[in-house]
Amino acid sequence: MIPEPAIVVCTKNARCLDVMRASIKAYVPHGIRTYVSHGLGPTFGEAYNEAARIAFKEHDQLVICNDDIVFTPTTWTKLMGDVKLLREHYPDLGWVATRSDYARGEQNIRSGRGQIDFLRFPSERNIIQASVIAPICAWIHRDAWVDFPPLNWFSDDVQCLDMKRPHFISRAYVHHVGSQTCGNDAKKCMDDAEPWLRENRPELHARWYLTKGA
């Protein structure tokens, strides 16, 4: 097995892919392999499941990325440094995800706390544990991997919970254009995910759709 993690990207329209690739070339160490898959599945979850299966044939570690993110000069170094530290303390480690400017919760760089210090929030220096993350740009080991459900929205939430492992938000950061993979129609994304969640994860459906029993 190749010891270095591979980068895995799935794309539909490749609108932002050239910029992402340029940032990889500029800021990711030479020799890191990148897998770019076009249209492997009808949903985000299915596409990344297939892409991960291919990459895991040669790599024990992957960095799963959206096609609309941009690495910075410090992204790779900080992410890999945080992974190394966390693996020393959490043998059952799950996802380690970067922060970004287009993400929910504490993954969003704007969720920082405290007074700005040298153009950053002091909290950006901390690694944060989270119950779920969005793998906008996130490290994972093959031992932790479970397949995403066949969904666009909520696929990462379900997978994170099914893994039953601790997940973390790294100090690393990527710029994220946002909504290039699943689109901007939030209602359609919610409606598309609801039947599968109602049938297969009723407890999560009740929580996320605020139905009886939530």
Secondary structure, 3 states (H helix, E strand, C coil): CECCCEEEEEECCCCCHHHHHHHHHHHCCCCCCEEEEECCCCCHHHHHHHHHHHHCCCECEEEEECCCEEECCCHHHHHHHHHHHHHHHCCCCCCEEEEECCCCHHHEHHHCCCCCECCECHHHHCCEEECCCCCCEEEEECCCCCCCCCCCCCHHHHHHHHHCCCEEEEEEEEEECCCCCCCCCHHHHHHHHHHHHHHHCHHHHHHHCCCCCC
